[in-house]
Amino acid sequence: MIRLLSVLLSLTLLFSCGNEESNPPTYKNQTAVKESVRDINFTLVNSYEHDINSFTEGLVFHNGQLFESTGATGDLPQTKSLFGIVDLKTGKIDVKVEIDKDKYFGEGIIFLNGKVYQLTYKNQIGFVYDATTFKKIKSFSYSNKEGWGLTTDGKYIIMSDGTNNLTYLDPNTLQPVKTKAVSENGYAKDFLNELEFINGYIYANIWGNNTIVKIDTSNGKIVAKLNLNSLADSARKLHPRSFEMNGIAFDSITDKIYVTGKMWPKIYEIQFEH
């Protein structure tokens, strides 16, 4: 009887071990799942003239008119630091404000509450103008090392500075209220440049290439991106000295979107789901 019990016990242990080997323990996958950043498909609707001497730093619609701001670099003596209304038939700018290019490199502009706000590149100084007369009201300073692009959500002025951070400024005090770090798949997305606020999202040119990213303003995550290399190639075929893309403007009245680049010969009207 003892011998029988011993045999039964041995068989039980044998089958138990066999079952463990055929059904190994499972472990949770510790690999982080990448966030989905979709590609935005676009359709080219039309093209318009653009001044090849315009070193574009900002593009924005106001009261149905397209405004452009430009910067001046010593390497290109024909460039100027100014902003004004673009004539889409000729590409020429009806200049409303021009600043001393020996002192300032003009950057992005935005309209809000009857005023125009303008950044400069490395001076840590911005300017405020009356949006009707374009007379200078005042200047202001900011602590960001550089000034790049501007947009608005209707409440705050939103500023890029070449990093992955967006700075929200109070339009009355021009002091920072908050910053929003922008990331793509968990990594900081640097070189945020010209900005445009469209239907609750911020669209940003990425300096150095021809990509526009779509940013969720609630968390700073990039949810989609627009590859516009084809337009950049088209611009260079027409004007070999065209630089990188910079400039996106949304006409909320007509629901149209326009893009261009530094010293491009064309402004392109494109259509995509937004």
C-alpha positions in Angstrom: 0.0 0.0 0.0 2.8 2.4 0.9 4.6 1.5 -2.4 1.3 2.2 -4.3 1.0 5.6 -2.7 4.6 6.4 -3.5 4.0 5.6 -7.2 0.9 7.7 -7.4 2.7 10.6 -5.8 5.5 10.4 -8.3 3.1 10.3 -11.2 1.3 13.4 -9.9 4.5 15.3 -9.6 5.6 14.2 -13.1 2.3 15.4 -14.7 2.4 18.6 -12.7 5.8 19.5 -13.9 4.9 18.6 -17.5 1.9 20.9 -17.3 4.1 23.8 -16.0 6.5 23.3 -18.9 3.8 23.2 -21.6 2.1 26.3 -20.1 4.8 28.8 -19.2 3.9 31.8 -17.1 2.8 35.0 -19.1 4.2 38.4 -18.4 2.8 41.8 -19.3 4.5 43.5 -22.3 6.6 46.4 -20.8 7.3 48.0 -24.2 5.7 51.4 -24.5 3.1 51.7 -27.2 3.9 54.6 -29.6 1.3 57.3 -29.9 -0.4 57.6 -33.3 0.7 60.6 -35.3 -1.2 60.4 -38.6 -0.2 61.9 -41.9 -2.5 64.6 -43.3 -3.3 64.4 -47.0 -3.7 67.6 -48.8 -5.0 68.9 -52.1 -3.4 71.8 -54.0 -6.2 74.2 -54.9 -4.4 77.2 -56.4 -1.2 79.2 -56.4 -0.6 82.9 -56.2 2.4 85.2 -56.7 4.9 85.8 -53.9 7.8 88.2 -53.8 11.1 86.3 -54.0 12.7 89.0 -51.8 10.3 88.2 -48.9 12.1 86.3 -46.2 8.9 85.1 -44.7 8.6 84.9 -40.9 4.8 85.2 -40.5 1.6 84.8 -42.5 -1.9 85.6 -41.1 -5.3 86.7 -42.2 -7.0 89.8 -40.7 -10.4 91.1 -41.9 -10.2 89.0 -45.1 -6.7 90.3 -46.0 -3.5 88.3 -46.1 -0.7 89.9 -44.0 3.0 88.8 -44.2 5.9 89.7 -41.9 9.5 89.3 -43.1 13.0 89.4 -41.6 16.2 90.8 -42.9 19.5 89.0 -43.0 22.9 90.5 -43.8 23.6 87.7 -46.2 20.7 88.8 -48.3 20.9 92.7 -48.6 17.6 92.8 -50.5 15.6 91.5 -47.5 13.7 93.8 -45.1 12.1 93.6 -41.7 8.5 94.7 -42.3 4.9 93.6 -42.5 1.9 94.5 -44.7 -0.8 93.3 -46.9 0.1 90.8 -49.7 -1.3 91.4 -53.2 -1.9 87.9 -54.4 -1.8 89.0 -58.1 1.7 90.4 -57.9 3.1 89.1 -54.6 4.1 92.5 -53.5 3.5 93.7 -50.0 1.7 96.9 -49.2 4.0 97.8 -46.3 2.3 99.0 -43.1 5.3 98.9 -40.8 9.1 98.6 -41.4 11.6 98.4 -38.6 15.3 99.2 -38.8 16.9 96.1 -40.2 20.3 97.1 -38.8 18.8 96.7 -35.3 16.0 94.2 -35.6 15.2 91.0 -37.5 11.4 91.0 -37.9 9.6 87.8 -36.9 6.0 86.7 -36.5 2.9 88.9 -36.1 -0.6 88.5 -34.8 -3.8 90.6 -34.6 -5.8 90.7 -31.4 -8.2 93.1 -29.8 -7.6 95.9 -32.3 -3.8 95.6 -32.0 -0.9 94.1 -34.0 1.9 92.3 -32.1 5.3 91.8 -33.6 8.3 89.8 -32.4 12.0 90.3 -33.1 14.5 87.5 -33.4 17.3 88.0 -30.8 16.6 91.4 -29.2 14.0 90.0 -26.7 11.8 93.0 -27.8 8.4 93.1 -29.4 6.3 95.9 -30.7 2.6 96.7 -30.4 0.7 98.7 -33.1 -2.8 100.0 -33.7 -4.4 97.5 -36.1 -6.1 100.3 -38.0 -3.5 103.1 -38.3 -0.5 100.8 -37.7 1.0 103.5 -35.5 3.3 102.1 -32.8 1.7 102.0 -29.4 4.6 100.6 -27.3 7.3 98.0 -27.1 7.6 95.1 -24.7 10.3 92.7 -23.6 10.2 89.0 -23.1 12.5 86.6 -21.3 12.6 83.9 -24.1 16.0 83.8 -25.6 14.6 84.3 -29.1 11.3 85.3 -30.7 10.0 83.2 -33.7 6.2 82.8 -34.4 2.9 84.1 -33.1 -0.7 83.1 -33.1 -3.7 83.5 -30.8 -6.6 81.4 -29.5 -8.6 84.5 -29.0 -7.7 84.9 -25.4 -3.9 84.6 -25.2 -1.0 85.5 -27.5 0.9 82.3 -28.2 4.6 82.5 -29.0 7.2 80.1 -30.3 10.9 80.6 -29.7 12.7 77.8 -31.6 12.4 75.3 -28.7 9.6 72.8 -28.1 7.8 75.2 -25.8 4.9 77.5 -26.6 4.6 80.5 -24.3 1.1 82.0 -23.6 1.2 85.7 -23.0 -1.5 87.9 -21.5 -2.3 90.4 -24.2 -2.8 93.2 -21.7 0.4 92.8 -19.6 2.4 90.8 -22.2 3.6 88.7 -19.3 3.8 84.9 -19.6 0.8 83.1 -18.2 1.8 79.5 -18.9 4.0 77.4 -21.2 3.1 74.3 -23.1 5.7 71.7 -24.0 5.2 70.1 -27.4 6.1 66.5 -28.0 5.9 63.8 -30.7 5.7 60.2 -29.5 6.9 61.2 -26.1 9.9 63.2 -27.3 10.3 67.0 -27.3 9.7 68.5 -30.7 12.1 71.4 -31.1 12.3 74.2 -33.8 8.6 75.2 -33.6 8.4 78.2 -35.9 5.5 80.0 -37.6 2.1 79.2 -35.9 -1.5 79.2 -36.8 -4.6 78.4 -34.7 -7.2 76.5 -36.6 -10.4 75.1 -35.0 -8.9 74.5 -31.6 -5.5 73.1 -32.7 -2.2 74.9 -33.3 -0.4 74.2 -36.5 3.3 74.9 -36.5 6.0 75.0 -39.2 9.1 73.1 -38.2 12.2 75.1 -38.9 14.7 73.5 -41.3 12.2 71.3 -43.2 8.9 71.4 -45.0 6.7 69.9 -42.3 3.7 71.4 -40.5 2.6 69.6 -37.3 -0.9 69.7 -35.7 -0.7 70.2 -31.9 -3.4 69.2 -29.4 -3.6 72.3 -27.2 -4.9 70.4 -24.2 -1.7 68.4 -23.7 0.9 69.6 -26.3 1.0 66.3 -28.1 1.5 66.3 -31.9 -1.5 64.3 -33.3 -0.8 64.7 -37.1 1.6 66.2 -39.6 1.6 67.6 -43.1 4.5 66.8 -45.4 4.8 69.6 -48.0 8.1 68.6 -49.7 6.3 68.5 -53.0 5.4 72.2 -52.7 9.0 73.1 -51.7 10.3 71.2 -54.8 7.8 73.1 -57.0 9.0 76.4 -55.5 12.7 75.6 -56.1 12.0 74.6 -59.7 10.6 78.1 -60.2 13.2 79.9 -58.1 16.3 77.8 -57.1 17.2 80.2 -54.2 13.9 79.3 -52.3 14.6 78.5 -48.7 12.6 76.3 -46.3 8.9 76.5 -45.8 7.6 79.1 -43.3 4.2 80.5 -43.3 0.7 79.2 -42.8 -2.5 81.3 -42.7 -6.1 80.3 -42.2 -8.9 82.5 -43.6 -11.8 81.7 -41.2 -14.2 83.6 -43.5 -13.6 81.4 -46.5 -12.2 78.4 -44.7 -9.1 78.5 -46.9 -5.5 77.7 -45.9 -2.4 79.3 -47.5 1.2 78.3 -47.1 4.5 79.6 -48.4 8.2 79.7 -47.7 11.2 82.0 -47.4 11.8 83.7 -50.8 9.4 81.3 -52.5 7.9 82.5 -55.8 4.5 81.3 -54.9 1.9 81.2 -52.1 -0.1 78.0 -52.3 -3.7 77.5 -51.4 -4.1 74.0 -50.0 -7.1 72.0 -48.7 -7.0 69.3 -46.0 -9.3 68.1 -43.3 -9.1 70.5 -40.3 
